[in-house]
Amino acid sequence: MVSPGQKVVLITGCSSGIGLRMAVMLAKDEKKRYHVIATMRDLKRKDKLVEAAGDAYGKTLSLAVLDVCSDESVKQCINGIENRHVDILINNAGIGLVGPLESIPIEEMKKVFETNFFGVVRMIKEVMPDMKKRKDGRIIVVSSVMGLQGVVFNDVYTASKFAMEGFCESLAVQLLKFNIIVSMIEPGPVHTEFEVKMIQEVKQKEFPGADAETVRCFKDVYLPSSMDIFEALGQTPDDIARCTKKVIEASSPRFRNLTNPLYTPIVAMKYADETGTMSVHVFYHWLFNMGPLMHISVMTMKYLTCGCLRRRTISPN
């Protein structure tokens, strides 16, 4: 049961990683300001969440089945909430896809968009009418820095995040009329079981359809560089959860919220050149020409980023 004064927070994709930590952090809020409805496709995967939630489970945290790829599942989940009342919707569910484009079947690409883009659209469509009637609501979308800057060999995943960013940026203008605030959470690399498993899987793949040179570039150049970046710049799910909680609690939340200050210069570089040529060439030389210097440059970026930039990036105020 929701206590008087509590905000109802619905979070998608809570079986592990970022969604799990968001659910637990909000449910364990010292002031008990939130009642969290943590959702996942299969409640058989609830054990880690229930264990992490501890005494909050059954009090300020409840569970619900939800598949963001199913219209019927989304409707049933929202209809199962008292008065269909959701104060804060956090769209977190997502899947990744990495590798040479030639080797990726179109059906796999469609699955990424079905979850990462249309899953968000389904959720917003279902809660938006009630929020409009109340003239109150918050919609938070976990996007990615890849929704702002393309990354080699992440073509389809990046495209799904760009689509989400454009959709939300357009919708945010309309929803302000109804006192509904939309905010994007834009992490860089995050240390999760999902990311580790995906990297291990792609190391073993053969990538049929891709030429030998492209496969070599992916396995021998991109993957080692990617591992360096994860090691040097990766955040934890708790880091993302804390940033999200700050966005929720901010009196004037920003639309875009980069969680990692080390990516601010990269995004700024892109917008500093309207032709787009600079960022394309910088990433090309960084990946293919710098070789052993990649690790050193990443570590240098990590340690030279000033504290003021870090505070500016993670604090919504």
Secondary structure, DSSP 4 states (H G I P E B T S, - for coil): -PPTTPEEEEES--SSHHHHHHHHHHHT-TT--EEEEEEES-GGG-HHHHHHHGGGBTTTEEEEE--TT-HHHHHHHHHTSGGG--SEEEE-------S-GGGS-HHHHHHHHHHHTHHHHHHHHHHHHHHHHHT-EEEEEE--GGGTS--TT-HHHHHHHHHHHHHHHHHHHHHHTTTEEEEEEE---B--HHHHHHHHHHHH---TTS-HHHHHIIIIIIHHHHHHHHHHHPBPHHHHHHHHHHHHH-SS--SEEES-GGGHHHHHHHHH-TTSHHHHHHHHIIIII-TTHHHHHHHHHHHHS-HHHHHHHH---
